[in-house]
Amino acid sequence: NAGVMQNPRHLVRRRGQEARLRCSPMKGHSHVYWYRQLPEEGLKFMVYLQKENIIDESGMPKERFSAEFPKEGPSILRIQQVVRGDSAAYFCASSGAGDAEAFFGQGTRLTVV
Amino acid sequence: EDKVVQSPLSLVVHEGDTVTLNCSYEVTNFRSLLWYKQEKKAPTFLFMLTSSGIEKKSGRLSSILDKKELSSILNITATQTGDSAIYLCVLSSGSARQLTFGSGTQLTVLP
């Protein structure tokens, strides 16, 4: 049973480009969470999704950021028109139904140049 | 707003020492408290605590929750250099099971 898979592991984008980060939850998990870890800061919640639904996006910046978790395929975190301040590690976690523990992926390190 | 405070922020010990990491929280709708270990990669799950007073153990690590005091501790006995990491206390709360992270305790175990 593979763990939470994120790709790519490293992503370099120029300012103004789009970044797409992918997260495949553990098998059988239907809850996905995205977190951002800025340099020298802790993990910050961004968005919580279930299949085809955004449950809580209170941690998402209002502009340029969006997330989806389609019926088929991975969850996608999309950042449009990236800026230097978007450079961070983005972690995805998944959990099963109920109050099960969340397991994290290895993260995607986004560098905006 | 839910809040998680961890102490100490950093700790340096020698192999064989026992350490206690603290976590206190403020929460509106408590679901569970989780501990993670983060090295240079993703946080790895250690424990999930939902009930007060019941200790969870895994090898040299143990943890307990005190809902009355709104706190939890993580104990590591006979520390090893491989225990060096950031230990994160995480609160799961609300109907959306939002996770709120503490700032972490940076543990360094010297040989």
Interface residues (C-beta under 8 A of the other chain):
Chain A: V4 H31 Y33 Y35 G42 L43 K44 F45 Y48 I55 D56 S58 F91 A93 S95 D99 E101 A102 F103 F104 G105 Q106 G107
Chain B: R31 S32 L34 Y36 K41 A42 P43 T44 F45 M48 T50 L88 S92 G94 A96 R97 Q98 L99 T100 F101 G102 S103 G104
